[in-house]
Amino acid sequence: MHYKNGKEAKVGDLVVGTDYNGLPVAGVVVKQLSGSDTCNLYVVPVTPHAQVTLTAKECVLHADAMSVQACEASSQQKQSGV
């Protein structure tokens, strides 16, 4: 099972994705469901509400998302001359 960027999904990963309603979710993977292409990760959100399922191939690791965000911020600063 792999994330959107091709990295292997593992229990304990901190991920960012969207739930079945399209709402953003950040949380920790606590279980994988093999044999399913969708809703194949049980994720405990870092916000205090019920556990949700996400689709691994539509998620990225939190650290990877933060790296992209940092690169975008740096690029915007260079464009504005800061």
C-alpha positions in Angstrom: 0.0 0.0 0.0 1.4 3.4 -1.0 0.7 7.0 -0.7 -0.1 9.4 -3.5 3.7 10.2 -4.0 4.6 6.5 -4.1 6.0 6.2 -0.6 5.1 3.0 1.3 2.2 3.5 3.9 3.1 2.4 7.4 1.3 2.2 10.7 2.4 5.2 12.8 2.8 7.6 9.9 1.4 11.1 10.3 -0.6 11.8 7.2 -2.7 14.5 5.5 -5.6 13.6 3.3 -9.3 14.1 2.7 -12.2 12.1 4.1 -15.1 10.7 2.1 -16.8 14.2 2.3 -13.7 15.8 0.8 -12.8 17.5 4.1 -9.1 17.7 5.1 -7.8 15.4 7.8 -4.4 15.2 9.5 -3.8 12.1 11.7 -1.8 9.0 12.6 -2.3 5.8 10.7 -3.3 3.0 13.2 -4.3 0.2 10.8 -4.1 -0.8 7.2 -6.8 -2.7 5.3 -5.2 -4.8 2.6 -7.2 -5.9 -0.4 -9.0 -2.5 -0.8 -8.2 0.3 -3.1 -10.3 2.9 -1.2 -10.8 3.7 2.5 -7.8 1.4 3.3 -6.3 3.3 6.2 -7.7 3.8 9.7 -6.5 7.2 10.9 -6.9 8.7 14.3 -7.2 12.5 13.6 -5.0 14.9 15.5 -8.1 16.9 16.1 -10.4 15.4 18.8 -13.1 13.6 16.9 -13.9 10.1 15.7 -11.5 7.8 13.8 -11.8 8.0 10.1 -10.8 6.0 7.0 -8.8 7.4 4.2 -7.5 6.1 0.9 -3.7 5.7 1.0 -3.1 6.7 -2.7 -4.8 10.0 -2.0 -2.6 10.9 1.1 0.9 12.2 1.7 3.1 12.1 4.7 2.8 15.1 6.9 6.5 15.8 6.6 6.3 15.7 2.8 3.4 18.2 2.9 5.3 20.5 5.1 8.3 20.3 2.7 6.2 21.3 -0.2 4.7 24.2 1.8 8.1 25.4 2.8 9.3 25.3 -0.9 6.2 27.3 -2.0 6.7 29.9 0.7 10.4 30.3 -0.3 9.4 30.6 -4.0 6.8 33.3 -3.2 9.4 35.3 -1.2 11.9 35.1 -4.1 9.2 36.3 -6.5 8.3 39.3 -4.3 11.9 40.2 -3.8 12.0 39.6 0.0 
